[in-house]
Amino acid sequence: MLSSYDVLIVGAGVAGPALAHALATQTSNKHRAPLRIALLERSLSKPDRIVAEMLQPGGVIALKQLGLESCLEDLGSVSLLGFHVLRGEQGICASFPEGHDARAFEHGAFVMALRDRARRAPNVDVIETTVISLIENEDTHRVIGVHTSKAGGQPESYFADLVIVADGSSSKFRTAVLGSMPYEPSQRGYLAGLILKDLNLPVPQYATMFVLKGAGPVILFELPNNEYRMLVELKESPPDLKEHILCDIAPQLPSSIRAPILNALDTSRVRRAPHYYLPPTKQGERSKAGVFLLGDSLNMRHPLTAGGMTVALNDVVILSDLLAHVESFGNWDEISAVLKKWHHMRKPLASTINTMSMSWAGIFAAHGEAFDIMQEGAFKFYGKGAKYSDEPMSLAAGILKSPSLLARNSIAIVVYSIWVLFTHPRPGHRSAPQFYEYPLLLVKALNVIWTIGVVMGPVMWAEM
């Protein structure tokens, strides 16, 4: 096995194997010989995670562009046609655009399929080893490789013209690569996960989300082998997670869903995983030469809209196309120009999904009068029919890539929510508010405007 390569990729989750396969199989008249690529991963055993089990339609498209669609077919992935969102007696069934579907699968099986495709690509070595540190040229301080440790503590070194770090949300090389970072990863909460069996969702082939009072939301979707993933949003990790689900979550869900949940709580362990927000940082000019970040090591968002893998795979599509035109991976000026272009080309999709995930989580996972008003308005707005939900679903799916369109839709929801506040009967009332109530409603309306600004403003600024 070689110790010197054209490209080293650190991390074999989703982005790493996809990029290794893309670089190894693309045709380019710029490269005189096939690229030699090493994919380094701490453990090549099957990952066991509770997140990254739903791939939005935009991610399915990216996977096809990379020639990796067989990874979905081989898994027997489940087709999902949209989202069914419930809030008390209210319900919305919003479909993805015609001809598009999301796919659900066991995360570990999907990653193993990607690794297998990378391993079978020409001139790719998939190596199980723990990367300990980056190797720098003593004179130029450019990264030229990595120090690793194999099982048993045997030290090794691998060298390459270019090192790409895709080692996930807890990246230990993020600071070394980026130096002074404008943003640090910000933990926004946890997801608790369970596997349910013998479950009948209200609408088959739709991911179901329950917006609850004082808890949640809760997301349920089908996996292969007649299993169902249940995810619960937690702002903070409760002392007793099972008791929280039993006392605060289950009583608010339909009776048909409670029995599978109770059975799962009795027979399996509830698992939790933190989630973070990290805006992307431009790489190349000011970051460490010879190395750059990819995937969650660079950019993270709320998992509520299941957009993370879609962003990562779209990044690989763009990046592999740009790198195909690079004559020498050892020319940092050339790589730096590619990174600058990649940063701007990825923005339409990444910024849309990042902003949408954080703002929707901010609205549907939060509690308070302003959020109740916006939730009420959103349900009534989207409940008017497909004409009103098509654009937001296309944005969430990663098909439409437009932060400005997302902003326009968000403004429409706020305006409609305020209109509902003034013109629709409030809970417990039969008639619409009277004129003498308008001053108080105006204060509430201003609070709604302020709240959406607080929720979306910082994210939109960070994503600019």
N, C-alpha and C positions, 0 to 999 in steps of 0.2 A: 504493500500500500504506500502511496506517495506521502511525502510530508510537505511538498510544495505544490501550490495550485494557482489557478487564475483567480478563483473566488472561494472564500470561506464564508459559510452561512452558519451563524451560531443560533441554534434553536430550531427544533423540528416539530412545531405545533401545527398551525394552519398556513401561515404566510411563508415560513421557511421552506418546507417541501414543495409548495406551489411554485416559488421562485426558482428553486433548484431545477425542477422539471422544465419550467419555461425557458431558462437560460440554456439548458442542455439540448433542448429540442428545436429552438428557433433557428432559422436560416439567416445568415448575415454575410454579406460580401466584405465586411470590415475585418472579420476574424480569419486569419490565415489557417488556423487549425481549430478543431473543436475545443470548446472551453473545458478545462479541468476544474471540477467543483467538488468541494467537501462540505457535507452537511453534518454538523456536530450537534449532538443531543446528549444531555446528561443521562437520560433513561429512555431506551427504546421499547420499554414495555408499554402496554396499552394504558393510555391516560384514563383517569377516572374522575370526571368533573361533572358538576350539575348545570353548567352554563355552556353556551355555544353549541346548542343542539337544534337551532332553527336557522336556516339560511334563507334570507329574503330573496324574492325573484331577481333583484339586481345582482345578488351574489351567484345565483344559478346561471345567469347570463355570463358573468365573468368566468365562472368555472368552465363553461362551454368554450369561451374564447381561449382558454388555456389548454383546451383539449383534455380536460380532467372530468368531464361529465360522467364517465363510467364509475367514478368514485361514489356517486349517488346511486346509480343503478345497482351496483354490486351489493350495496348495503340494504337494498329494499326500502329505501327512504320513503316516508309518508308524504303525500302531496297535501298541502294546505292551501285553501282557496281564498282565505282572508281572515278577518278578525270578527268575533262576536263579542261585543262589549256590553256588560250588564251593570246597571246601577239601580238597586232597589227594583222597582217595577218597570224601569226603563230599559230598553234594549236596542242595540244597533247591530245590524249584520252588514259589515262593509267588506266588499270583495276586492281582490287585486284586479288590475286591468285584464280584460279578456285575453286569454292565451298565455297568461303568466301564473305561476304558482310558487309558493315557498316550499321548502323541503325540511322535514324533521327527521332526526336520526340520533343514534347514540354517539356522543361526542368522540369517545375513544375509538370506536370503529371507523369513524370518518378520518380521524388523524392517522390511524394505521393504514388506511387505504391511500392517503396522500403520500405517506412515507414509502409505501410499496411502489407507487408510480415514480417517485423520485429515485428510488434505488434501481429501478429498471431502466431509467433514462441513461443515455450514453455518457460515459466519463464522469459519473457521479458516484462518490464514495459516501455512504452513510455510516457515520462512526459514532459509537457510544463512548462518550468521554465527557468529563466535566471541565468546562472552560473556566480557568482560574483568573487569568489576567490577559491584558493585551500586550503585545510585544511592540515596542517603538524603536525606530532607528535612532541611534544615539546622537547623531548629528542633526537630523531634520525633525525628529520627534513625530514623524509620520508612522502610523500603525502599519506593521508589515506582517503581523501574524498573531497567534494566541498561544499562551501556555495552558496546558490541560493536565488533568489527572485522571487516569483510568481506574477501574475497580482495583482495589488493593493498594492504591496510592502511587502507582507507577507514573512518573512525570513524562509528558510528551510535549512537543512543540510542532505547530503547523504554521506554514508561511503561505502568503498569497499577495497578489497585487492589490486585492480589494477584500475587505472584511465587512460583512453585513450582519448586524446584530438584530435578531428577532427573538429575544429571550423572554418576551411576555411582560405582563403588568408589573412584576416585581423585578424588573431588569436591574442587574447589579453593575451594568456598564453605562447606564443612561448619563450619569454625571460626567464620567470620563470622556464620553463622546461629545456631549453638548457643551460641557464647561459650565459657564454661568447661564442658567436656564431662566427664561422669563416666567415660566410657570412650573410648579411642582405638582406631582400627582395629589389629588384631593379626594380623600375617601368620602363618599356620599351615602353610604349605607351598606346593607347586606342583602343577599338573596338566600332564602332558605329553600331547600329542595327535597322533594319526595318523589318516589316512583309509585304510582297507583295502578291497580289492576281492576278488571271487571267494571269499567267506568263507561257510562253513556253520556257524552257531552250533549248539551241542548241542540247544537247544530253540528252534525258530523262534518269532518274535513275543514273545520274552522278552529283556529286557536281562540280560546275563550278567556276573556279577562273580566274579572269581577272588581268593580270599584266599590270599596267597603267604607263604612263609617269607623273612624278611629283606628284603622288597620289597613294593611295591604298596600296596593292592590294584589290580587292573586291571578296568576296566569296558568292555564291548563292547555296542553296540546298532546296529540297522539304521537307516539313513537312506534318503531317497528315491534313486532311480536306482541301486539295487543297490550302494550304498556303505555302509560300516560305520565308525562312530566308535570309536576305541580311546582310552581315557583311562587314564593311569597316575598314581597318587598318589606324590608325592615329598615327603619331609620336608625334604630339602635338594636343591638343584640340583646334580647330579653334574658333574664337569669334562667328561666326554664322555657325553652323553645317549644317543647311539646305542649306544655300547659297553655302557652300563648295561642297556638294553633287550635287547641281544643276549646278554649274559653272565648277567644276574641275573633277567630277566623271562621271555624266550622259552623257556629250558630247562624252566621250571616249567609251561608251558602245553601243552595237547594238541597232538600232532603235526599235526593237521588245521588248526590255527590258526597254526602257526609259519611255514609257507610264505608266506601273505599278509602276515605281519608283515615277513619278510625282504625280500619284494618292495617293500613300502612304504618300508622303510628305504633301499633302493637307489635308489628313484625319486622320493622326496619328502623334504621337510624335516620333522624332528620339531620341533614347536612347544611352547612351555611358557608357562604363565600362572600368576602367583601367586594365591593365594586367602586371604581374610581372614575374621576374625570381628569383628563389631561389634554389640553389643547396642543396641536402640533407645533413644532419649532422648525423654522427654516434651517436646513443643513447645507454644508458646503463651504461657504466663505469663512465663517467664524467657528465652525465645529472642527473637531479633530480630523486631520487629513488621513486618508487611507481607510476610513471606516464610517459607516452611517447606520442609523436605526430604521427599523421597519416593524409594522404591526403595533401591538399594544405597548411595546417599549417606547414608541414615539407618540402614540395618540390613543386615548381611551374615552369612552362615553358610557352613559347609563345603558344597562342591558335591556331595559323595558321594551324597546322597539326591535330588539334582536338584530341590530345593524352592524355589529362589530366585524363579523366575518365578511360581510358584504364590502365594507370599507377596505379590509385587508386584501381581499382577492382583487378588488378594483385597483388597489395600489400596485399589486403584482403585475396586472395587465399593462398598466401605464409604464411602470418602471422597466419591465422586460423589453417593451417596445423601444424605449429610449436607449437602454443599454445595448441594444442590437446595433446601434449606430456609432458606438464607441470603438475607436481604433485600438486604444491601449488602456486597460484597466489600471495600469500603473501611472497614468497621466492624471494627477489629481485636478488640474485645471479643467480637463475634459469631464471628469466625473462631477466636479463641483457645478459645472454648467448644467449637467443632466439633473442634479438634485434641485437646482433652482427651478428648472422647468417642471420637474415632477411636483414640486411643492405647489405650484400654481395650477397645474392640470388636475391634481387630485382634489382641489378645493371645492368645486361645485358639488360633487357627491359627498365628500367627507364632511364639509361644513353643513350641508343639508341634514344628513343623518345625525351628526353630533348635536346640532342645535335642536332638532326635533326630539331626540331621545331625552335630552336634558330638560327641555321645556314641557314635554308631555309628562315626564316623571314629576316635574315641579307642580303641574296642575292636578294630575290624577292621583298622585301619591301623597299630596299635601292635604291639610285640613284647616278649616277656617272659613269665615263667611265669604270672603272674596273668591276662594277656590270653589266653594259650593255654587256660587253664582256662575262661574265660568264652566263648571261641570254641567250644570243645568242647561246653560246656553249651548254648549257643545253637543250634548245629546239631542237637543231639539233641532239644532242646525243640521247635524249629520243625519238625523232621523227623517229629514224631509225627502230623502231619496238619494239614489246613486249619483245624480248630478252634483250633489253637494259633498259627497264623500270620495268621488273618483280622484280628484287632485291630491288630497291628503294621503290617500292610500298609495298613489303612485309615488309620492315623495317618500313615504315610509318604506316602500318596497325597494327603493333605490333605482327606480326606473326614470323618474323625473329628477333632474339634478339642478336645483335652483334655490339657493337661499332666499332670493328676493320673492319667489313664489311662495315659499314657506312663510315669510314675513307677512305677505298679503293675506294668506289664509288665516294666520294668527290674528291679524287685525280684524278680519271679518268675523271671527269667533267672538272677539271682545265686543265688537259693535253689536252683534246679534244678542250676546248675553245681556248687555245693558238694555237693549230693546225689550227682551223678555222680562227683565226686572221691572220695567215700567208698565208693561202692557198685559202680562199674564198673571193669573191668580197665584198668590203665594201658597205654599203648603198650609192646609188648614183653613183656607179662605175660598169662597166660591166666586168672588168677583175680582176684577183687576184693581190695582191700587187707585185710590182717589187722589184728586189734585192736592189736597192738603198734605198728603204723604210724600209728595215729590221732593221737597227739600232734603228729607232724610235719605231718600233713594238716590238723590244726586251725590250725596256724600259717599254712599256705598258704591256708586258708579265710579267716582274718582278713585276710590280705594282699589277697585278692580283694575283700572288703568295703571295705577301705581304698582300694583302687585305683579301684573304681567311684565311691566318694565323691569322690575327687580328680578323676576325669574329669567326672562329672555335676554335682557340687556347685556349682562356680563358675558354670557355665552357667545352672543353674536359679536361682541367686541373682540373676545379672545379668538374667535374663528375667522376674523377678517384677514 
